Amino acid sequence: MPRVTSQDVARRAGVSQSAVSRVFSGASASKTTIARVRAAATELGYRPNVLARSLITGRSRIVGLVVAHLDNQFYPDALARLSEALQARGYHILVFLAADAGAGTQAVIEELLDYQVDGIVLASVSMSDDLAARCEAAGIPVVLFNRGQDDVRFSEVTSDNFDGAARVAAFLAGAGHRRIAHVAGWLGASTGRDRLAGFRAGLAEAGCDLLGVEAGNYRRDTAADAAERLLETVAPDALFVGNDHMAFAVLDRLRHDMGLRVPEDVSVVGYDDVPMAAWPAYGLTTVRQPSGRMVECAVEVLLARMEDPARPPQRIALESTLIVRGSARVRPGPD
C-alpha cells in the first residue's frame, strides 16, 4: 500500500492541505475542520511525519534524558516523573543510559546531539567542556538534575545538599552521638562533596568532630565495605551514609554480617527517602529530597531556555526534610 499523505487526508476531508497541517501542528483551526480532518486521518490510517515537520520548523520537539545509577531507586522514579512532565508538554523523550564519568558518558552525549534534540537533561552525570561549548553554539540548553557542575552555561536543579547534610549532623549530635562517621558518595560529584561539607559544618556547629570518612562511591558493595572498615578502625556509634541506595547495603552488612544492632549499637542515616526507606525491614531515617518539585523546576527551566535562548541559566537548590524512622536513636525525652 502506498504511504498515506496529508494531501490524501485533505481530499477526503474536503479541506486544503494547509488546514491539515494546522490541525496536526496544533495551530488555529475551527472545531468543524479539526473534526473532519481527524476523522479522515483515522479512516485512512494517516499519521503526520514528525521528522519532516522538524526540518521545516527547526524544532525536533525531542528532549534527551541522560541518566546513570538506575539501580538507585531515586532515579527511576525521577526519570518517570521527568518523562511524564515533558510528554504532557508535547515533547518526545530519548533516554540514554551512561556511566557516571569518563569517555563512555561523553560518547553517549555526542550520540544524543546527533538526534538534533531541542534540550538535554543530565541526571547524575556531567558534561565535558568541549561538549558544553558545542551545545551552547547549537543553542541546545542543558539542565543538570540532582548534580551541579562548575560551568555557568548550565542550569541546575538540586536539593540543598549542604543544608540537608547539616540537618543530619545536628540530629545525630542532638541524640547524644559523639563518635560519628560518614560513608560518602562519589566525591567527584557535587552531591558527594556538598553533603560531606554540610555534614562537617553541621558537626562543627554542634561541637563535634567527624570521626572518619570512607568513600562509598554510590555503589552497594563499596559502601558496605566502607562501613565495615569504619566500624573496625574507628568504631563509630553513628553513620551518615551519602544516599539511601548505599544505606540499605550498610544496614544489611551491619545487621546480617557483623551482628550489630541498629540503632542500639550504631545509628544509620541515609539521604533521598526513596520508597524502600519506609519499608519495615529498613525503617531508614533519611533526608527527603523534594523530587516532585525538583522535576517541576527542571522542566520549567529547560522549556523557558528552549523558548528564549538568551535567558540566563538558573541554579535552584530546594529545601529538603529530615524523616525520622527507626534506624537512628533520637534525642532522649524528659523523664
HELIX and SHEET records of a PDB file:
HELIX    1   1 SER A    6  ALA A   13  1                                   8    
HELIX    2   2 GLN A   17  SER A   25  1                                   9    
HELIX    3   3 LYS A   31  LEU A   44  1                                  14    
HELIX    4   4 VAL A   50  THR A   57  1                                   8    
HELIX    5   5 PHE A   74  ALA A   88  1                                  15    
HELIX    6   6 ALA A  103  ASP A  114  1                                  12    
HELIX    7   7 ASP A  129  ALA A  138  1                                  10    
HELIX    8   8 ASN A  161  GLY A  174  1                                  14    
HELIX    9   9 SER A  190  GLU A  205  1                                  16    
HELIX   10  10 ARG A  220  THR A  233  1                                  14    
HELIX   11  11 ASP A  244  ASP A  252  1                                   9    
HELIX   12  12 ARG A  253  ASP A  257  3                                   5    
HELIX   13  13 PRO A  275  ALA A  278  5                                   4    
HELIX   14  14 SER A  291  GLU A  307  1                                  17    
SHEET    1   A 6 HIS A  92  LEU A  97  0                                        
SHEET    2   A 6 ILE A  62  VAL A  67  1                                        
SHEET    3   A 6 GLY A 119  ALA A 123  1                                        
SHEET    4   A 6 VAL A 142  PHE A 145  1                                        
SHEET    5   A 6 SER A 155  SER A 159  1                                        
SHEET    6   A 6 ARG A 315  LEU A 318  1                                        
SHEET    1   B 6 LEU A 210  ALA A 215  0                                        
SHEET    2   B 6 ILE A 180  ALA A 184  1                                        
SHEET    3   B 6 ALA A 238  VAL A 241  1                                        
SHEET    4   B 6 SER A 267  ASP A 272  1                                        
SHEET    5   B 6 THR A 285  ARG A 288  1                                        
SHEET    6   B 6 THR A 321  ILE A 323 -1                                        
END                                                                             
